[in-house]
Amino acid sequence: MNNLGVFSKIKDGLRKTKEGIKQQIGGLLNNFSGVNEELLEELEELLILSDVGVKTSGFICDKLRQKAKKDKIKNTEELKSGLKEILVEILDNEEDLNIHSKPSVILIVGVNGVGKTTSIGKIAFNLKKQGKNVIVAAADTFRAAAIKQLEIWTDRAGVDIIKQQEGSDPAAVVFDTIHAAKSRNKDVIICDTAGRLHNKKNLMSELEKIFRIIKRELPKSYIETLLVLDATTGQNAINQAREFRNVSNITGIVLTKLDSTAKGGMVIAVKQELGVPVKFIGVGEQIDDLQTFSAEEFVNAIL
């Protein structure tokens, strides 16, 4: 798909967010003939309602005040351009997946129900399209039907999967997958993980065990740890991100279900408040609907 086609898919997928944010900002700006404090306060409130978050909305409007003063912005169209620049600046640290070692490892974490399994299938599909030879570890062995669901998605993506019985040791599945990757000359290993165990301590212990196995068996491989978040849960997703960041080194965010929410502003809050780059956004249910995140395309799509 060419860049124009990708942008069109993102724009269509963000339709609800665009309708929410763009129409409200447009309506607000039309009510003012010039730029003043009342306009900026109302804009801040609007951003908060769009799930950008209190802290991030305040940061954006403070930056906008400074920009308006420095650049002597007088009209609302210039203010809108200034807002776009600030949003792109916040979001614009685009980082490609670090999959330069062979094999590279992508560890997928997140609570149950956020779209981890589908995201793994879609990432595998994307990588295969790029010519990468992918293998998946079905290491979420605690959730009923997790392995079966993952098999369906790896089959759709056309990539290998290593599995054991439900209830098996997740680290053992990862160990088997690493050795299969070496013997089959695979480029990328994608590891599913449990979204919930009995408590946070168990989850942390399980993740630490998996990390130890990977580092021991693949000491020179980079581990890309992607946290999957459901955009429809808004600020709750940011709280989840804080929890997972406490137990593992998150290198990127995968935001799913952006096509199902009008509150896509939480993308901005995730990046500003957590300092973790958004690497993929999900804008549909098809296997090619997980798109590499682009700050400029995202801002253009919603504004």
C-alpha atoms as one frame of an Amber mdcrd trajectory, in Angstrom:
protein
   0.000   0.000   0.000   1.438   3.422  -0.917   1.796   6.271   1.617  -1.390
   7.940   0.377  -3.298   4.688   0.914  -1.846   4.294   4.403  -2.787   7.880
   5.312  -6.310   7.317   3.976  -6.647   4.181   6.139  -5.443   6.076   9.220
  -7.745   9.005   8.451 -10.745   6.680   8.041  -9.817   4.773  11.189  -9.604
   7.985  13.200 -12.927   9.285  11.901 -14.623   9.233  15.320 -11.724  11.055
  16.967 -11.591  13.537  14.095 -15.326  14.199  14.298 -15.018  14.718  18.051
 -11.885  16.882  18.243 -11.939  18.705  14.905 -15.605  19.704  15.063 -15.344
  20.880  18.652 -12.149  22.860  18.077 -13.580  24.273  14.849 -16.763  25.305
  16.634 -14.779  26.894  19.458 -12.492  28.859  17.127 -15.481  30.098  15.113
 -16.900  31.652  18.284 -13.871  33.909  18.683 -12.656  36.625  16.347  -9.262
  36.857  18.008  -6.951  35.101  20.449  -7.465  35.756  24.157  -7.250  34.019
  27.539 -10.894  32.951  27.485 -10.333  31.081  24.197  -7.249  29.309  25.569
  -9.075  28.277  28.747 -11.978  26.860  26.747  -9.534  25.049  24.448  -7.858
  23.475  27.494 -11.231  22.266  28.765 -12.075  20.827  25.344  -8.773  18.915
  25.216  -9.426  17.469  28.680 -12.863  16.266  27.519 -11.164  14.625  24.512
  -9.114  12.484  26.928  -5.891  14.380  26.365  -5.708  14.540  30.171  -5.553
  17.425  32.646  -1.760  17.542  32.897  -1.115  17.262  29.155  -3.912  19.693
  28.214  -2.419  22.278  30.594   1.047  21.709  29.102  -0.259  22.157  25.526
  -2.141  25.371  26.320   0.822  26.841  28.231   3.007  26.177  25.180   0.314
  27.731  22.984   0.212  30.873  25.185   3.981  31.238  24.867   3.818  30.684
  21.098   0.964  33.191  20.669   2.958  35.811  22.566   6.275  35.099  20.834
   4.846  34.880  17.286   2.251  37.635  17.901  -0.597  35.341  16.885  -3.768
  37.370  16.484  -6.261  35.165  14.620  -7.686  31.739  15.288  -6.390  30.143
  12.068  -2.816  30.932  13.104  -3.608  29.577  16.565  -4.807  26.303  15.033
  -1.552  26.028  13.044   0.364  26.665  16.266  -1.626  23.909  18.006  -0.750
  21.464  15.206   2.951  22.292  15.546   2.881  21.699  19.310   1.048  18.362
  18.977   3.486  17.108  16.322   6.401  18.223  18.521   5.012  16.238  21.482
   4.386  13.100  19.435   7.256  13.301  16.986   9.935  10.934  18.173   9.127
   8.257  15.647  11.205   5.200  16.375  11.148   2.148  14.163  11.160  -1.263
  15.782  14.682  -2.211  16.807  14.912  -5.539  15.002  18.458  -5.306  13.677
  19.895  -8.258  15.620  19.179 -11.799  14.425  17.051 -13.062  15.861  15.439
  -9.975  17.373  12.848 -10.330  20.121   9.530  -8.520  20.480   7.878  -9.118
  23.847   4.162  -8.254  23.921   2.639  -7.283  27.286  -0.740  -5.924  28.383
  -3.875  -6.851  30.323  -6.392  -9.314  28.912  -8.938  -7.920  26.472  -6.882
  -5.047  25.034  -6.142  -6.810  21.729  -2.773  -8.449  22.429  -3.436 -11.563
  20.352  -4.699  -9.668  17.308  -1.822  -7.181  17.591   0.705 -10.051  17.520
  -0.903 -11.429  14.362  -0.907  -8.003  12.721   2.698  -7.199  13.683   3.779
 -10.610  12.378   1.920  -9.912   9.137   3.573  -6.470   8.794   7.037  -7.932
   9.384   6.470 -10.776   6.939   5.476  -8.213   4.278   8.847  -6.541   4.939
  10.580  -9.844   4.157  11.212 -10.877   7.759  11.051 -14.534   8.782   8.926
 -14.539  11.966   8.206 -17.078  14.704   5.731 -16.606  17.574   5.921 -17.951
  21.142   2.496 -18.771  22.622   3.664 -17.942  26.166   0.291 -16.831  27.536
  -0.414 -20.310  28.845  -2.731 -19.250  31.684  -5.758 -17.942  29.792  -8.231
 -20.429  28.360  -8.242 -20.401  24.533  -5.305 -17.933  24.327  -3.143 -20.456
  22.453  -5.951 -21.367  20.035  -6.674 -17.705  19.274  -3.001 -17.042  18.645
  -2.829 -20.051  16.309  -5.672 -18.566  14.233  -3.840 -15.237  13.885  -0.423
 -16.739  13.121  -2.107 -18.892  10.487  -3.622 -15.751   8.928  -0.238 -14.035
   9.006   1.481 -17.133   7.593   4.124 -17.424  10.324   5.345 -20.243  12.599
   4.157 -20.716  16.181   5.657 -22.655  19.085   3.208 -23.805  21.745   2.788
 -26.166  24.687  -0.223 -27.278  26.684  -2.388 -24.784  28.584  -0.885 -24.225
  32.048   2.686 -24.919  30.890   5.603 -22.798  32.080   5.640 -19.647  29.854
   9.430 -19.334  30.123   9.771 -22.894  28.791   7.709 -21.929  25.734   9.999
 -18.934  25.161  13.058 -21.190  25.561  11.707 -23.647  22.961  10.869 -20.792
  20.587  14.376 -19.313  20.824  15.921 -22.678  19.910  13.430 -23.159  17.075
  14.263 -19.648  15.820  17.962 -20.468  15.773  17.524 -23.802  13.999  15.048
 -22.366  11.450  17.110 -19.212  10.822  14.310 -16.835  11.915  14.747 -13.050
  11.920  12.211 -12.096  14.597  10.707 -13.812  17.640   7.397 -12.409  18.933
   6.503 -13.540  22.464   2.985 -13.400  23.837   2.751 -13.054  27.643   0.052
 -13.446  30.283  -2.200 -10.438  30.735  -3.131 -11.324  34.277  -1.879 -13.686
  36.951  -2.998 -14.014  40.559  -1.419 -10.701  41.520   1.068  -8.091  40.339
   3.952  -9.850  42.105   3.285 -13.074  40.161   3.076 -11.148  36.883   6.358
  -9.370  37.621   8.070 -12.655  38.525   6.832 -14.287  35.314   8.061 -11.406
  33.130  11.421 -11.344  34.911  11.822 -15.087  34.313  11.082 -14.643  30.586
  13.581 -11.759  30.368  16.260 -13.899  32.061  15.723 -16.739  29.560  15.959
 -14.370  26.577  19.074 -12.604  27.872  20.764 -15.904  28.690  19.976 -17.587
  25.368  20.264 -14.477  23.176  22.767 -12.191  24.957  23.365 -10.024  21.882
  19.716  -9.624  20.869  17.754  -6.443  21.538  14.425  -6.925  23.322  11.630
  -4.671  22.090   8.925  -4.656  24.806   5.616  -3.405  23.447   2.705  -2.605
  25.755  -0.725  -3.044  24.144  -3.369  -0.553  25.335  -7.047  -0.264  24.446
  -7.709   3.339  23.346 -11.410   3.075  24.236 -10.501   2.909  27.951  -9.030
   6.438  27.864  -7.206   7.523  31.004  -7.490   4.009  32.463  -5.095   2.862
  29.718  -2.529   5.389  30.952  -2.867   3.992  34.486  -2.260   0.493  33.070
   0.830   1.795  31.299   2.226   3.166  34.555   1.684  -0.217  36.237   3.437
  -2.167  33.479   6.253   0.350  33.285   6.934  -0.437  36.947   7.470  -4.135
  36.206   9.164  -4.071  32.785  11.175  -1.808  30.512   8.515  -0.678  28.036
  10.108   0.453  24.757   6.914   1.229  22.836   3.119   1.379  22.896   0.605
  -0.349  20.623  -2.734   1.509  20.783  -5.650  -0.633  19.619  -9.295   0.170
  18.800  -8.689   3.812  17.886 -11.366   3.391  15.220 -13.903   2.667  17.989
 -13.430   5.793  20.084 -13.961   9.552  19.761 -11.340  10.087  22.473  -8.165
   9.414  20.504  -6.631  12.388  22.284  -5.293   9.908  24.816  -2.524   9.137
  22.272  -1.084  12.562  23.143  -1.435  11.952  26.885   0.305   8.556  26.633
   3.351  10.085  24.962   3.540  13.280  27.040   2.913  11.725  30.457   4.831
   8.473  30.039   7.593   9.463  27.645   7.151   6.166  25.769   6.793   6.305
  21.966   3.594   5.070  20.318   4.869   2.624  17.678   1.626   1.214  16.247
  -2.018   2.256  16.153  -4.925  -0.066  15.421  -7.546   1.487  13.160  -9.655
  -1.543  12.224 -10.159  -5.283  12.556  -8.441  -6.503   9.382  -4.942  -7.992
   9.493  -3.444  -4.943   7.731  -5.187  -2.406  10.006  -2.312  -2.007  12.479
  -0.359   0.972  11.174   3.078   2.312  12.046   2.473   5.503  14.003   3.316
   8.840  12.372   2.927  12.011  14.457   2.286  14.237  11.440  -0.253  11.880
   9.888  -2.047  11.482  13.214  -2.304  15.233  13.839  -3.400  15.890  10.264
  -6.003  13.120  10.541  -7.624  14.575  13.672  -7.235  18.295  12.863
